[in-house]
Amino acid sequence: MIGIFSPETLTTWKMWIFGIIRIPLIFFCRPRVVTITETSLEVKIKLNRRTRNHLNSMYFGVLSIGADVTGGFLAMEYIRKSKSKISLIFKDFHADFLKRAEGDVHFRCNEGLEISQLVEKTIESGQRQNMVVHISARVPSISDDVVAEFELTLSLKEKAS
């Protein structure tokens, strides 16, 4: 039965379940996976009553959630594949909001290979490993211009057995 669902649909459901159980704000924003590959993840959050501010653009907190889940779920997929118990946290966050996001926002991270190598390095060293992950946000229904850029420091550490 699982074989009939696309990887995007399965990852969206994982994201929503994680949101319901662990971080309800994620579920509240209803992110959807547009594409997932070995090297990248693209997530969309719709501009709607829940996600918009008083100027009818996406609230910056929602933009931050989009960046968080995009970088985090790409890392979580590699952690899951490694079958190791690794804790994931973002220990630093930088955002540049360049334009108003006046439509559905697509968040993209293209650093899957680097994140995969970070997971392997974490397992090999047994020490905490950090990496800056870059995420861009666009509103493709309006233009291909970047509306926000994010840098999150991904921090991984293998849990003690």
Buried (B, 14 or more C-beta within 10 A) or exposed (E): EEEEEEEBEEBBEBBBEBBEEEBEEBBEBBBBBBBBEEBBBBBBBBBEEEBBBEEEBBBEEBBBBBBBBBBBBBBBBBBEEBEBEBEBEBEEEEBEBEBBBBBBBBBBBBBBEBBBBBBBEBBEEEEEBBBEBBBBBBBEEBEEEBBBBBBBBBBBBBEEE
